[in-house]
Amino acid sequence: INSKRVHLFILHDKEEAAYFLDDMSNFIDRDQLHFFPGSYKKAYQFEETENANVLQRAEVLNQVQSGERESHLIITYPDALYEKVIRASD
């Protein structure tokens, strides 16, 4: 995609989003694709976070904010979107 924009794809659940990411990686440069996961091991179980997912969420946001690439395609699902993200200034 040669557009200078951020495109957000929201799929029904984590599994569908992962399949869509895999499909898209066959057509689009992998550097443009970002998977934005939920940070919890299981939805609505807030006591168990998945540290790798927390890091991945932060990396996606940092890459989009950095402006290094002109186009970003973010693939996610509703459970990952409802979680708040803490800014460094907070």
C-alpha positions as CSV (number, residue, x, y, z in Angstrom):
1,I,0.0,0.0,0.0
2,N,1.5,3.3,-1.1
3,S,-0.8,5.5,0.9
4,K,0.7,7.7,3.6
5,R,-1.9,6.7,6.2
6,V,-2.6,4.4,9.1
7,H,-5.1,1.7,8.2
8,L,-6.8,-0.1,11.1
9,F,-8.4,-3.5,10.5
10,I,-10.6,-4.8,13.3
11,L,-11.5,-8.4,13.1
12,H,-13.9,-10.4,15.3
13,D,-11.4,-12.1,17.6
14,K,-7.7,-12.8,18.1
15,E,-7.7,-16.0,16.0
16,E,-9.4,-14.3,13.0
17,A,-7.0,-11.3,13.3
18,A,-4.0,-13.7,13.3
19,Y,-5.2,-15.4,10.2
20,F,-5.8,-12.1,8.5
21,L,-2.3,-11.0,9.4
22,D,-0.9,-14.1,7.9
23,D,-2.9,-13.7,4.7
24,M,-1.9,-10.0,4.4
25,S,1.8,-10.8,4.9
26,N,1.7,-12.7,1.5
27,F,0.8,-9.5,-0.3
28,I,2.2,-6.6,1.7
29,D,5.7,-5.7,3.0
30,R,5.9,-7.2,6.5
31,D,7.4,-3.9,7.8
32,Q,4.0,-2.2,7.1
33,L,2.0,-4.8,9.0
34,H,1.5,-4.5,12.7
35,F,-0.4,-6.9,15.0
36,F,-1.9,-5.1,18.0
37,P,-2.8,-7.8,20.6
38,G,-4.5,-7.7,23.9
39,S,-2.2,-7.6,26.9
40,Y,-4.0,-10.2,28.9
41,K,-3.6,-14.0,28.6
42,K,-7.4,-14.5,28.6
43,A,-10.0,-11.8,27.9
44,Y,-11.4,-10.2,31.0
45,Q,-8.9,-11.9,33.3
46,F,-7.1,-8.8,34.4
47,E,-4.7,-10.5,36.9
48,E,-2.7,-12.3,34.2
49,T,-0.9,-10.1,31.7
50,E,1.2,-11.4,28.8
51,N,4.4,-9.4,29.0
52,A,5.3,-10.1,25.3
53,N,2.0,-8.7,24.2
54,V,2.4,-5.6,26.4
55,L,5.8,-5.0,24.7
56,Q,4.3,-5.6,21.2
57,R,1.5,-3.1,21.9
58,A,4.0,-0.5,22.9
59,E,6.2,-1.2,19.8
60,V,3.2,-0.8,17.4
61,L,2.3,2.5,18.9
62,N,5.9,3.8,18.9
63,Q,6.4,2.8,15.3
64,V,3.2,4.6,14.2
65,Q,4.1,7.7,16.2
66,S,7.7,7.8,15.0
67,G,6.8,8.6,11.4
68,E,9.6,6.5,10.1
69,R,7.4,4.7,7.6
70,E,4.7,6.4,5.6
71,S,2.1,3.6,5.7
72,H,1.0,1.3,8.6
73,L,-1.6,-1.4,8.6
74,I,-2.6,-2.3,12.1
75,I,-4.5,-5.6,12.6
76,T,-6.4,-6.1,15.9
77,Y,-9.6,-7.2,17.5
78,P,-12.1,-5.6,19.9
79,D,-10.7,-7.1,23.1
80,A,-7.3,-5.5,22.4
81,L,-8.8,-2.1,21.6
82,Y,-10.7,-1.5,24.8
83,E,-7.6,-1.7,27.0
84,K,-6.0,1.6,27.9
85,V,-2.5,2.4,27.0
86,I,-0.3,4.4,29.5
87,R,1.6,7.3,28.0
88,A,5.2,7.8,29.0
89,S,4.3,11.2,30.4
90,D,1.7,9.7,32.8
